[in-house]
Amino acid sequence: MIPTPTDLVVRNARVLDPGAGLDGVMDVRLAEGEIAEVGENLRGTRELDADGLHLFPGFVDVHAHWRTPGREDEETIESGSASAAAGGFTGVVMMPNTDPIVDSPVIVSGLARKIERESRVRARISAALHVGLKGERLTEMRLLKEAGAFCVSDDGLGTASAGVLRNGMTYARSAGLPLILHCEDHTLATGVVHDGVAASLAGIPGSPASAEDVATATALILAAETGARTHITHVSTALSAALVAFFKDRADVTADTTPHHLTLTDDLISTLEGLYRVNPPLRPDADRDGVGEALRAGVLDFVATDHAPHASEEKELPLEEAAPGFLGHETAFAALHTELVLAGKITLPRLIEAMSCAPGRWMGEGGSLAVGEPADLTLVDLSERWTVDSGTMISRSSNSPYLGRTLTGRVVGTIVGGELVHDRTGAQLGTRG
């Protein structure tokens, strides 16, 4: 549960919030769970000296799998939220492909109660677009919303039938729920990796990029027709990004991509390790670079991790047999800062816009240091170099594709509702008498 807020001043941080137009060394005072003041020489009952650190609006992740209910051995609300906080995330949307599927009001309301008791961060519930995520009968979306669902999604499987998807969009719009769509045509997606040179050399069956592109085009056309508020998640091909660009002024559409699709390529499948299986699959250089350019240009609105914990026995298998998915929360910022910002591919303000401001606006909460906004902040040491180690992961799982890699930039503090929920600053909170 998020602690009861009290007065706190974060002093001497380099504050960066592109959305609020803040960029400079200043103090931020938090009171009653909100941003109370931004300026110089501020005072509070408690003070945290953040000299040498950067202070950003809390990161917001609209795509995460916390495996509850059903696979609490892989992740729980408590461990998932702790992992998110360690990565600087103050808000998260939980996906519905659990066991059982989040497709009924009673499951939604039960999850909402668990979140209230156990989550360290603000967590919102995505319910299933169709019953059992089977792509057939639509869920009772109005009842799901009343029970506490924030949005609906077909993530994990996608919606094979354009007719079902169109009806789902129409219903979601009437219920006032946004959609998060996993775009994948299963008649084309018959392999386990990207169908390209790397797959051929490894002798592993691949799925063509068109499996994503065809489904993305269908979703965008239907979004334009129905007027549904539609979010396309984990865009991984250059063509899908271009399709999003075409529909930006034709539909109420946003889109994200993931840290791994921005920083890794399908060359990793040459290892034949099950660790590197993910859906959508890692793509070649041209797609990674095209998606990165789309993020830089704002065509892709933000980054979402697709945090997908798996038990070791599900990943320590041949690539064709392994479960698809990577951990994402704890390495997202560091991987993107290392591979994109320090490499000159994207600016730090654009990265913060993509990790904080834009997804915060989409959720309608967070991602801003403007006065009156929720006191959700992320403190980062941009100079810290650290090596990703399974032994220090906070998640219950360890299936990170960055294991063994040295990254630059690390989250050292996360504040939600004015309270430190993750603290590696090493600083003592000073209390003024």
C-alpha positions as CSV (number, residue, x, y, z in Angstrom):
1,M,0.0,0.0,0.0
2,I,1.2,3.5,-0.8
3,P,2.2,5.2,2.5
4,T,0.4,8.2,3.9
5,P,1.9,11.3,2.5
6,T,3.9,13.9,4.6
7,D,5.8,17.0,3.8
8,L,9.2,16.5,2.0
9,V,11.6,18.7,0.1
10,V,14.0,17.2,-2.4
11,R,16.8,19.7,-2.6
12,N,19.5,20.5,-5.1
13,A,18.5,18.1,-7.8
14,R,18.8,18.7,-11.5
15,V,15.1,18.8,-12.3
16,L,14.0,17.8,-15.8
17,D,10.4,17.8,-16.9
18,P,9.9,18.6,-20.6
19,G,6.1,18.7,-20.1
20,A,6.2,21.4,-17.5
21,G,9.2,23.2,-19.0
22,L,11.5,22.6,-16.1
23,D,15.2,22.1,-16.6
24,G,17.7,23.2,-14.0
25,V,19.0,22.8,-10.4
26,M,16.2,23.5,-8.0
27,D,14.2,22.2,-5.1
28,V,10.8,20.5,-5.2
29,R,8.5,20.5,-2.1
30,L,5.9,17.7,-1.7
31,A,2.9,18.0,0.6
32,E,-0.3,16.1,1.0
33,G,0.7,13.7,-1.8
34,E,1.1,16.5,-4.4
35,I,3.8,18.7,-5.9
36,A,3.4,21.8,-3.7
37,E,6.2,24.1,-4.9
38,V,9.2,24.1,-7.3
39,G,11.9,26.7,-6.8
40,E,15.0,27.6,-4.8
41,N,15.8,27.5,-1.1
42,L,12.6,25.7,-0.2
43,R,12.1,24.2,3.2
44,G,10.0,21.3,4.6
45,T,9.6,19.2,7.7
46,R,11.8,16.6,6.0
47,E,14.5,17.2,3.4
48,L,16.4,14.9,1.0
49,D,19.6,16.3,-0.4
50,A,19.8,15.2,-4.1
51,D,22.9,17.1,-5.1
52,G,24.4,15.4,-8.1
53,L,21.2,13.5,-9.0
54,H,18.6,14.1,-11.7
55,L,15.0,14.4,-10.7
56,F,12.3,13.4,-13.3
57,P,8.6,12.9,-13.1
58,G,7.9,9.3,-12.1
59,F,8.1,6.9,-15.0
60,V,4.8,5.4,-16.2
61,D,4.6,1.9,-17.7
62,V,1.4,1.1,-19.5
63,H,2.3,-2.6,-20.2
64,A,3.3,-5.0,-17.5
65,H,2.6,-8.6,-16.5
66,W,2.5,-9.1,-12.7
67,R,1.3,-12.7,-13.1
68,T,-1.5,-12.3,-10.5
69,P,-3.7,-14.2,-10.3
70,G,-2.3,-17.6,-11.0
71,R,1.5,-17.5,-11.3
72,E,2.6,-15.9,-8.1
73,D,5.7,-18.0,-8.3
74,E,6.8,-15.7,-11.1
75,E,5.6,-12.4,-9.8
76,T,3.1,-11.0,-7.3
77,I,1.6,-7.5,-6.8
78,E,4.1,-6.9,-4.1
79,S,7.2,-8.1,-6.0
80,G,6.1,-6.6,-9.3
81,S,5.5,-3.2,-7.7
82,A,8.8,-3.4,-5.9
83,S,10.5,-4.2,-9.2
84,A,8.7,-1.3,-10.9
85,A,9.7,1.1,-8.1
86,A,13.3,-0.1,-8.4
87,G,13.2,0.9,-12.1
88,G,11.7,4.4,-11.3
89,F,8.1,3.5,-12.3
90,T,5.5,5.2,-10.2
91,G,2.5,4.1,-12.3
92,V,1.8,0.7,-14.1
93,V,-1.0,-0.9,-16.1
94,M,-1.3,-4.6,-15.5
95,M,-2.2,-6.9,-18.4
96,P,-5.1,-9.4,-18.2
97,N,-3.5,-12.6,-19.6
98,T,-3.3,-14.2,-16.1
99,D,-4.7,-17.5,-14.8
100,P,-7.7,-17.0,-14.7
101,I,-8.0,-14.3,-17.3
102,V,-9.1,-10.9,-16.0
103,D,-12.4,-11.0,-17.8
104,S,-15.0,-10.7,-15.1
105,P,-16.0,-8.0,-12.6
106,V,-15.3,-10.3,-9.6
107,I,-11.7,-10.8,-10.8
108,V,-11.2,-7.1,-11.4
109,S,-12.6,-6.1,-8.0
110,G,-10.4,-8.8,-6.3
111,L,-7.3,-7.4,-8.0
112,A,-8.2,-3.9,-7.1
113,R,-8.4,-4.9,-3.4
114,K,-5.0,-6.7,-3.6
115,I,-3.4,-3.6,-5.3
116,E,-4.7,-1.4,-2.5
117,R,-3.1,-3.7,0.1
118,E,0.1,-4.7,-1.6
119,S,1.3,-2.3,-4.4
120,R,4.1,0.2,-3.7
121,V,3.2,2.1,-6.9
122,R,0.0,3.3,-8.6
123,A,-1.3,0.2,-10.5
124,R,-4.2,0.1,-12.9
125,I,-6.0,-2.9,-14.2
126,S,-6.5,-3.8,-17.8
127,A,-9.3,-6.2,-18.3
128,A,-9.7,-8.6,-21.2
129,L,-11.3,-7.4,-24.4
130,H,-12.9,-10.8,-25.0
131,V,-13.8,-13.7,-22.7
132,G,-10.8,-15.9,-22.0
133,L,-8.9,-13.8,-24.6
134,K,-10.2,-16.3,-27.1
135,G,-11.2,-13.7,-29.7
136,E,-14.9,-14.7,-29.7
137,R,-17.3,-13.3,-27.2
138,L,-16.7,-9.7,-25.9
139,T,-16.5,-9.1,-22.2
140,E,-19.1,-7.0,-20.3
141,M,-17.0,-3.8,-20.5
142,R,-19.3,-1.5,-18.6
143,L,-19.4,-3.9,-15.7
144,L,-15.6,-4.3,-15.8
145,K,-15.2,-0.5,-15.6
146,E,-17.6,-0.3,-12.7
147,A,-15.5,-3.0,-10.9
148,G,-12.3,-1.0,-11.4
149,A,-10.9,-1.7,-14.8
150,F,-9.0,1.2,-16.4
151,C,-8.9,-0.2,-20.0
152,V,-9.3,-3.4,-22.0
153,S,-6.7,-5.3,-23.9
154,D,-6.2,-8.4,-26.1
155,D,-2.5,-8.5,-25.1
156,G,-0.8,-11.9,-25.1
157,L,-2.8,-13.2,-28.0
158,G,-4.3,-10.4,-30.1
159,T,-7.7,-10.5,-31.9
160,A,-7.7,-12.7,-35.0
161,S,-11.1,-11.7,-36.3
162,A,-11.4,-8.1,-37.7
163,G,-15.1,-8.3,-37.0
164,V,-14.7,-9.1,-33.3
165,L,-12.1,-6.4,-33.1
166,R,-14.4,-3.8,-34.7
167,N,-17.3,-4.8,-32.4
168,G,-14.9,-4.6,-29.4
169,M,-13.8,-1.1,-30.4
170,T,-17.3,0.1,-30.7
171,Y,-18.3,-1.4,-27.3
172,A,-15.1,0.0,-25.6
173,R,-15.8,3.5,-27.0
174,S,-19.4,3.4,-25.7
175,A,-18.1,2.2,-22.3
176,G,-15.5,4.9,-22.1
177,L,-12.6,2.5,-22.0
178,P,-9.3,2.8,-24.0
179,L,-8.0,-0.3,-25.7
180,I,-4.4,-1.6,-25.7
181,L,-3.9,-3.8,-28.7
182,H,-1.4,-6.6,-29.4
183,C,-1.2,-6.6,-33.2
184,E,-0.4,-10.1,-34.5
185,D,-1.9,-12.1,-37.4
186,H,-1.7,-15.7,-36.2
187,T,-2.1,-17.1,-39.7
188,L,1.3,-15.5,-40.5
189,A,3.0,-15.8,-37.1
190,T,3.8,-19.4,-37.3
191,G,7.4,-19.3,-36.0
192,V,9.1,-18.3,-32.8
193,V,11.6,-15.6,-34.0
194,H,11.8,-13.0,-36.8
195,D,11.9,-14.7,-40.2
196,G,15.2,-13.4,-41.5
197,V,18.9,-14.1,-42.0
198,A,19.5,-14.9,-38.3
199,A,16.7,-17.4,-38.2
200,S,17.9,-19.1,-41.3
201,L,21.5,-19.4,-40.0
202,A,20.2,-20.8,-36.7
203,G,17.8,-23.2,-38.3
204,I,14.8,-21.9,-36.3
205,P,11.4,-21.3,-37.8
206,G,10.6,-17.6,-38.1
207,S,7.5,-15.4,-38.4
208,P,7.5,-12.6,-41.0
209,A,7.3,-9.0,-40.0
210,S,4.1,-8.9,-41.9
211,A,2.4,-10.8,-39.1
212,E,2.7,-7.6,-37.1
213,D,2.2,-5.2,-40.0
214,V,-1.0,-6.7,-41.3
215,A,-2.6,-6.7,-37.9
216,T,-1.4,-3.2,-37.2
217,A,-2.9,-1.9,-40.4
218,T,-6.3,-3.6,-39.6
219,A,-6.3,-2.2,-36.0
220,L,-5.6,1.4,-37.3
221,I,-8.2,1.3,-40.0
222,L,-10.8,0.1,-37.5
223,A,-9.7,2.7,-35.0
224,A,-10.2,5.4,-37.6
225,E,-13.6,4.0,-38.5
226,T,-15.0,3.5,-35.0
227,G,-13.4,6.4,-33.2
228,A,-12.3,4.2,-30.4
229,R,-9.4,5.4,-28.2
230,T,-6.8,2.9,-29.3
231,H,-3.2,2.2,-28.2
232,I,-0.9,0.0,-30.2
233,T,1.6,-1.7,-27.9
234,H,5.1,-3.0,-28.5
235,V,5.6,-1.8,-32.1
236,S,8.6,-3.6,-33.4
237,T,8.8,-3.1,-37.1
238,A,9.7,0.0,-39.1
239,L,6.6,-0.5,-41.3
240,S,4.2,-0.7,-38.4
241,A,5.7,2.6,-37.1
242,A,5.2,4.2,-40.5
243,L,1.5,3.0,-40.4
244,V,1.0,4.6,-37.0
245,A,2.5,7.8,-38.4
246,F,0.0,7.7,-41.3
247,F,-3.0,7.3,-39.0
248,K,-1.9,9.9,-36.4
249,D,-4.3,12.6,-37.7
250,R,-6.9,10.1,-38.8
251,A,-7.7,8.2,-35.6
252,D,-7.5,8.6,-31.8
253,V,-4.4,6.5,-31.7
254,T,-1.2,6.3,-29.6
255,A,1.6,3.7,-29.7
256,D,4.6,2.5,-27.8
257,T,7.7,0.4,-28.3
258,T,9.8,-1.5,-25.8
259,P,13.4,-1.0,-24.4
260,H,14.4,-4.3,-25.9
261,H,13.1,-3.5,-29.4
262,L,15.0,-0.3,-29.2
263,T,18.3,-1.7,-28.1
264,L,18.6,-5.4,-29.1
265,T,18.4,-7.2,-32.5
266,D,17.7,-10.8,-33.7
267,D,21.5,-11.5,-33.8
268,L,21.0,-12.8,-30.3
269,I,19.1,-15.8,-31.5
270,S,22.4,-17.2,-32.8
271,T,23.0,-18.2,-29.1
272,L,20.0,-20.6,-29.4
273,E,19.2,-19.6,-25.8
274,G,15.6,-19.6,-24.7
275,L,16.3,-16.5,-22.7
276,Y,16.1,-14.4,-26.0
277,R,12.6,-15.6,-27.1
278,V,10.1,-12.7,-27.0
279,N,6.9,-11.8,-28.7
280,P,6.9,-9.8,-30.9
281,P,10.4,-11.1,-31.7
282,L,13.6,-9.1,-31.8
283,R,14.1,-7.6,-35.2
284,P,17.0,-6.8,-37.5
285,D,19.0,-3.5,-37.4
286,A,16.8,-1.8,-39.9
287,D,13.6,-2.3,-37.8
288,R,15.3,-1.4,-34.6
289,D,16.6,1.8,-36.1
290,G,13.3,2.6,-37.8
291,V,11.4,2.1,-34.5
292,G,14.0,4.2,-32.7
293,E,13.6,7.1,-35.2
294,A,9.8,6.9,-34.8
295,L,10.3,7.2,-31.1
296,R,12.7,10.2,-31.5
297,A,10.2,11.9,-33.8
298,G,7.3,11.3,-31.5
299,V,5.4,9.0,-33.9
300,L,5.7,6.4,-31.2
301,D,4.4,8.2,-28.2
302,F,6.1,6.4,-25.4
303,V,8.1,3.4,-24.1
304,A,6.4,0.5,-22.3
305,T,8.4,-2.4,-20.9
306,D,6.2,-5.4,-21.5
307,H,7.6,-6.6,-18.2
308,A,7.1,-10.4,-18.5
309,P,8.5,-12.5,-15.6
310,H,9.0,-16.3,-16.2
311,A,10.2,-19.1,-14.0
312,S,13.7,-20.3,-14.8
313,E,12.4,-23.7,-16.0
314,E,10.4,-21.9,-18.7
315,K,13.4,-20.0,-20.0
316,E,16.3,-22.4,-19.6
317,L,15.1,-24.4,-22.6
318,P,15.9,-24.5,-26.3
319,L,14.7,-21.3,-28.0
320,E,11.8,-23.0,-29.8
321,E,10.4,-24.4,-26.5
322,A,11.0,-21.4,-24.2
323,A,8.2,-19.1,-23.0
324,P,8.4,-15.7,-24.7
325,G,9.1,-12.6,-22.6
326,F,11.6,-10.4,-20.8
327,L,11.8,-8.6,-17.5
328,G,11.6,-4.9,-18.1
329,H,11.1,-2.7,-15.1
330,E,14.5,-2.6,-13.5
331,T,16.6,-2.1,-16.6
332,A,14.4,0.1,-18.8
333,F,15.9,3.5,-18.1
334,A,19.5,2.4,-17.8
335,A,19.3,0.4,-21.1
336,L,17.8,3.3,-23.0
337,H,20.1,5.9,-21.5
338,T,23.1,3.8,-22.3
339,E,22.1,2.7,-25.8
340,L,20.2,5.7,-27.1
341,V,21.0,8.9,-25.1
342,L,24.7,8.3,-24.6
343,A,25.0,7.1,-28.2
344,G,23.4,10.4,-29.4
345,K,20.3,8.7,-30.9
346,I,17.8,10.5,-28.7
347,T,18.0,13.4,-26.3
348,L,17.5,12.9,-22.6
349,P,14.4,15.3,-22.6
350,R,12.8,13.2,-25.3
351,L,13.5,10.0,-23.3
352,I,11.9,11.5,-20.2
353,E,8.9,12.7,-22.3
354,A,8.5,9.1,-23.6
355,M,8.9,7.4,-20.2
356,S,7.1,9.9,-18.0
357,C,5.1,12.8,-19.5
358,A,3.4,11.1,-22.5
359,P,2.3,7.9,-20.7
360,G,1.3,9.9,-17.7
361,R,-1.0,12.0,-19.9
362,W,-2.4,8.8,-21.5
363,M,-3.2,7.4,-18.0
364,G,-4.6,10.8,-16.8
365,E,-2.3,10.8,-13.8
366,G,1.3,11.3,-13.1
367,G,4.2,12.1,-15.4
368,S,4.4,15.8,-14.4
369,L,6.2,17.9,-11.8
370,A,3.7,20.8,-12.2
371,V,2.3,22.2,-9.0
372,G,-0.9,20.3,-8.0
373,E,0.1,17.1,-9.7
374,P,0.7,13.8,-7.8
375,A,4.0,13.7,-6.0
376,D,5.4,10.9,-8.0
377,L,9.1,11.4,-8.8
378,T,12.2,9.4,-9.9
379,L,15.7,10.2,-8.8
380,V,18.5,9.0,-11.1
381,D,22.3,9.0,-10.9
382,L,23.2,9.4,-14.6
383,S,26.9,8.5,-14.0
384,E,26.5,5.3,-12.1
385,R,27.8,2.2,-14.0
386,W,26.4,-1.1,-13.0
387,T,26.2,-4.6,-14.2
388,V,22.8,-6.4,-14.5
389,D,23.0,-9.4,-12.2
390,S,20.2,-12.0,-11.6
391,G,21.2,-12.1,-7.9
392,T,20.3,-8.5,-7.3
393,M,17.0,-8.4,-9.3
394,I,14.0,-7.5,-7.2
395,S,11.5,-9.3,-9.4
396,R,10.8,-12.9,-8.4
397,S,12.1,-13.9,-11.8
398,S,15.5,-13.2,-13.5
399,N,14.8,-13.5,-17.3
400,S,16.4,-10.2,-18.3
401,P,18.0,-10.0,-21.7
402,Y,20.6,-7.6,-20.3
403,L,22.1,-10.1,-17.8
404,G,25.8,-9.5,-17.6
405,R,25.7,-6.2,-19.4
406,T,27.2,-3.0,-17.9
407,L,24.8,-0.1,-18.1
408,T,25.2,3.6,-17.3
409,G,22.6,5.5,-15.3
410,R,20.6,4.0,-12.4
411,V,17.5,4.8,-10.5
412,V,18.4,5.5,-6.9
413,G,15.1,6.7,-5.5
414,T,11.4,6.5,-6.3
415,I,8.8,8.6,-4.6
416,V,5.1,7.8,-4.8
417,G,2.5,10.1,-3.2
418,G,5.3,12.0,-1.5
419,E,6.9,8.9,0.1
420,L,10.1,7.1,-0.8
421,V,9.1,3.6,-1.9
422,H,12.5,2.7,-3.3
423,D,15.7,4.2,-1.9
424,R,19.3,3.7,-2.9
425,T,20.3,7.3,-2.4
426,G,22.3,6.5,0.8
427,A,21.1,9.8,2.2
428,Q,19.3,10.2,5.5
429,L,16.1,12.2,5.4
430,G,16.8,15.3,7.4
431,T,14.1,16.5,9.8
432,R,13.7,20.1,10.7
433,G,12.6,21.0,14.2
